Amino acid sequence: PPAPSEAEAPESSIRRMLQAGCLAMPEGVHAAVAWRDWAAGSGSCAMPDGLPALRRRAEQALVVESAERGDDVRVESWDCGGGARMALAMQFPPMIAPERAAALRSAARALLDAGLDAVRAHARSASLEKSKRLQQALYEIADLSGAELEMEEMLRRLHAVVASLMYAPNCFIALFDPVRETVRFLYFADEMDGWAADPAVEFTDAHMPNSLTFALLRHGKPLHGPSTELRRRFGVPRDPSHGPDSLDWLGVPMLRDGEVAGVVVVQSYDRTNVYDEGDRALLVYVAQHILTALDRRHAQEELERTAAER
């Protein structure tokens, strides 16, 4: 089954299809559905008037292979594929005909199966669309490295590529010189911080002792979370001159031959939990292509400079 980040969250999608498909159930009939190990999680939801006790019966059925039968309750569980299991518990009025109860159970089970198929189909479609966008983004990055553009315009377009893949109105790209131990901010776009970056200016750790950028460079691995938590984690004091704190901060290193050569950072000031593990992995991948594009542009400029000197 698809992970929540790839499609609609299981709880909301299951709740929606159950409420839509079981409104015609006779009065006095209750049902609940539960699942386990769906995208490394678990949960349950009722349809449409599930009772707490019935919910517990459904959840307990996840660890029971055979169907459970009681005086007025029928519980069954089944494998949904991908390591996930589901359980359906239905409670009927005492006088309901057995064949009527069986028909209602069959209809609810069919509704669940059909709904899950729809969710999987949507996830496959979303995954293909995401792959298509990523492929297009990588083509654009490769083209930019050879395009006859000023560096500032090239970096602006690289920012646009990142923004096409994730939330990125606030983004900066910096290169690190491991020999001189300095950072140059090649590009800086921020809605809340009006600082203007000069790509020719080098900063050392002494110039920016309270910078999360240098914490990321030293850490050498992606960092993600509210900036207040990251500063607390790495012992970075708050410095008002570095702009306001962000509610969600995602930074990844750019690696050259296994060594940190720079960083790409995106952040959000007004929205929490904007980035997830998928965004982290995606930015790591894209950042490497950005570094390759920057290296190609630098090599091209060096070649042109040498030719002009000769």
C-alpha positions in Angstrom: 0.0 0.0 0.0 1.2 3.5 -0.7 2.8 5.6 2.0 0.8 8.7 3.2 3.4 11.0 1.5 2.7 9.3 -1.8 -1.1 9.5 -1.7 -4.0 10.4 0.5 -3.4 9.4 4.2 -4.9 6.0 4.9 -7.2 7.2 7.7 -8.8 10.0 5.7 -9.2 7.9 2.5 -10.6 4.9 4.4 -12.9 7.1 6.5 -14.2 8.9 3.4 -15.0 5.7 1.4 -16.6 4.0 4.3 -18.8 6.9 5.1 -19.8 7.3 1.5 -20.5 3.6 1.0 -22.2 2.7 4.3 -24.7 5.5 4.7 -27.5 3.2 3.5 -26.8 0.6 6.2 -29.9 -0.2 8.3 -30.3 1.6 11.6 -28.6 -0.3 14.4 -25.8 -1.7 12.2 -22.4 -0.5 13.2 -19.0 -1.2 11.8 -15.3 -0.4 12.3 -12.2 -1.0 10.4 -8.5 -1.1 11.6 -5.2 -1.6 9.9 -1.7 -2.4 10.9 1.8 -1.7 9.4 0.5 0.6 6.7 3.5 2.7 5.8 5.2 1.7 9.1 2.3 2.8 11.2 -1.1 1.7 12.4 -4.4 3.3 13.0 -8.2 2.8 13.0 -11.3 4.6 12.1 -15.0 3.9 12.6 -17.8 3.7 9.9 -20.1 5.5 10.4 -21.1 5.1 14.0 -18.5 2.7 15.3 -18.5 2.1 19.0 -15.3 2.1 21.1 -15.7 -1.6 22.0 -16.2 -2.5 18.3 -13.1 -0.5 17.4 -11.2 -2.5 19.9 -12.5 -5.8 18.5 -11.3 -4.7 15.0 -7.9 -3.8 16.3 -7.6 -7.0 18.2 -8.5 -8.9 15.1 -5.3 -7.7 13.4 -3.4 -10.3 15.4 -6.0 -13.1 14.9 -5.8 -15.0 11.6 -9.3 -16.5 11.7 -12.6 -14.6 11.8 -14.1 -14.1 15.2 -17.8 -14.7 15.7 -20.0 -13.6 18.6 -23.7 -13.3 19.2 -24.1 -10.1 17.3 -20.5 -9.3 16.0 -18.6 -10.6 13.0 -14.9 -9.8 12.7 -12.6 -10.7 9.9 -9.1 -9.7 8.9 -7.1 -10.1 5.7 -3.8 -9.3 4.1 -3.8 -6.1 2.0 -0.4 -6.7 0.5 2.8 -4.8 1.2 2.9 -6.1 4.8 -0.3 -4.4 5.7 -3.4 -6.1 7.3 -6.9 -4.9 7.7 -9.7 -6.0 10.0 -13.4 -5.3 9.6 -15.8 -5.6 12.6 -19.6 -5.3 12.2 -22.2 -5.4 14.9 -25.8 -6.2 13.9 -29.2 -6.0 15.7 -30.1 -9.3 17.3 -33.0 -10.0 15.0 -31.3 -9.4 11.7 -31.4 -12.3 9.2 -28.1 -14.1 8.8 -28.2 -13.7 5.0 -28.8 -10.0 5.4 -25.8 -9.7 7.7 -23.7 -11.7 5.3 -24.7 -9.4 2.4 -23.8 -6.3 4.4 -20.4 -7.7 5.4 -19.7 -8.7 1.8 -20.6 -5.2 0.6 -18.4 -3.5 3.2 -15.5 -5.8 2.4 -15.9 -5.1 -1.4 -16.0 -1.4 -0.7 -12.8 -1.6 1.3 -11.0 -3.6 -1.4 -12.2 -1.2 -4.2 -11.2 1.8 -2.2 -7.7 0.4 -1.5 -7.3 -0.3 -5.2 -8.2 3.3 -6.0 -5.7 4.6 -3.4 -3.0 2.4 -4.9 -3.8 3.5 -8.4 -3.6 7.2 -7.3 -0.3 6.5 -5.6 1.2 5.0 -8.7 0.0 7.9 -10.7 1.4 10.4 -8.2 4.7 8.5 -8.2 5.0 8.6 -12.0 4.2 12.3 -12.0 6.8 12.9 -9.3 9.4 10.9 -11.3 8.6 12.9 -14.4 9.1 16.2 -12.6 12.4 15.1 -11.1 13.7 13.9 -14.5 12.7 17.3 -16.1 14.4 19.1 -13.2 17.6 17.2 -13.7 17.5 18.0 -17.5 17.1 21.7 -16.7 20.0 21.7 -14.2 22.2 20.0 -16.8 21.2 22.5 -19.5 21.8 25.5 -17.2 25.5 24.5 -16.7 26.2 25.0 -20.4 23.8 27.9 -21.1 25.1 31.3 -21.9 23.8 32.9 -18.7 25.2 35.1 -16.1 25.9 33.3 -12.9 23.2 35.2 -11.0 20.6 34.2 -13.6 21.8 30.6 -13.6 21.4 30.5 -9.8 18.0 32.1 -9.9 16.9 29.4 -12.3 18.4 26.6 -10.2 16.3 28.0 -7.3 13.2 27.8 -9.6 14.0 24.2 -10.3 14.2 23.4 -6.6 10.9 25.2 -6.1 9.3 23.1 -8.7 9.9 20.0 -6.6 9.2 21.3 -3.0 8.3 24.3 -1.0 11.2 26.7 -1.5 10.5 30.4 -1.5 13.4 30.7 0.9 16.6 29.1 -0.4 20.3 29.6 -0.4 23.3 27.9 -2.0 26.7 28.2 -0.5 30.1 26.8 -1.5 32.7 25.7 1.0 36.5 25.9 0.6 38.0 23.1 2.7 41.5 24.5 2.4 40.7 28.0 3.4 37.8 26.9 5.5 35.6 29.6 4.2 32.1 29.8 2.8 30.8 31.9 -0.1 27.1 32.5 -0.4 26.5 32.2 -4.2 22.7 32.7 -3.9 20.4 33.9 -1.2 16.6 34.4 -1.5 14.6 35.0 1.6 11.2 36.4 2.3 12.0 37.5 5.9 15.7 38.3 5.7 16.8 41.2 3.5 20.5 40.3 3.6 22.1 40.6 0.2 24.7 38.0 -0.5 28.0 38.8 -2.3 29.4 35.7 -4.0 32.9 37.2 -3.8 32.9 37.6 0.0 34.3 34.7 2.1 33.1 34.0 5.6 35.0 31.9 8.2 33.5 30.2 11.2 34.9 33.2 13.3 32.8 35.6 11.2 29.6 33.4 11.7 30.1 31.6 15.0 26.3 31.2 15.5 25.4 30.0 12.1 23.5 26.8 11.3 25.2 26.8 8.0 28.6 26.1 9.6 26.9 23.5 11.9 25.6 21.8 8.8 29.1 21.9 7.2 30.7 20.4 10.2 28.0 17.8 10.6 28.3 16.8 6.9 24.8 15.2 6.8 21.3 16.5 6.1 19.7 18.5 8.9 15.9 18.9 9.3 13.6 20.5 11.8 12.7 23.8 13.4 15.7 26.0 13.6 15.3 26.5 17.4 15.6 22.7 17.9 18.6 22.4 15.5 20.4 25.3 17.3 19.7 23.6 20.7 20.9 20.3 19.3 24.2 21.7 18.0 24.8 24.3 20.7 24.3 27.3 18.3 23.2 30.4 20.2 20.5 32.6 18.7 21.9 35.5 16.7 19.3 38.1 15.6 21.6 39.3 12.8 21.1 35.9 11.0 17.4 36.5 10.5 14.3 35.1 12.2 13.9 31.5 13.3 12.2 29.2 10.8 9.5 26.7 11.7 10.9 24.2 9.3 14.6 24.1 8.2 16.0 21.6 5.7 19.7 21.7 4.8 21.8 19.2 2.8 25.5 19.2 2.1 26.9 19.0 -1.4 29.7 16.4 -1.6 32.7 16.3 -3.9 34.7 13.1 -3.7 33.1 12.4 -0.3 34.1 15.8 1.1 31.7 18.6 1.9 31.9 21.2 -0.9 28.8 23.3 0.0 25.2 23.3 1.1 21.7 23.9 -0.2 19.1 25.1 2.3 15.4 25.7 2.1 13.2 26.9 5.0 9.7 27.9 6.0 8.9 30.7 8.4 5.1 30.3 8.6 4.4 26.6 8.1 5.4 23.6 10.3 6.2 20.1 9.0 6.6 21.4 5.4 9.4 18.9 4.6 9.5 15.2 5.1 11.9 12.4 4.5 11.0 12.3 0.8 11.9 16.0 0.5 15.2 15.4 2.3 16.2 12.5 0.0 15.1 14.5 -3.0 17.1 17.6 -2.0 20.2 15.5 -1.4 19.9 14.1 -4.9 19.2 17.4 -6.5 22.0 19.2 -4.6 24.6 16.9 -6.1 23.4 17.8 -9.6 23.5 21.5 -8.6 27.2 21.0 -7.5 28.0 19.3 -10.8 26.4 22.2 -12.7 28.4 24.7 -10.7 31.6 22.7 -11.2 31.0 22.6 -15.0 30.3 26.3 -15.1 33.5 27.0 -13.1 35.6 24.8 -15.4 34.1 26.5 -18.4 34.9 30.0 -17.0 38.5 28.9 -16.2 38.9 27.6 -19.8 37.6 30.8 -21.3 39.9 32.8 -19.0 43.0 30.8 -19.9 42.1 31.1 -23.6 41.7 34.9 -23.2 45.1 35.1 -21.5 46.8 33.1 -24.2 
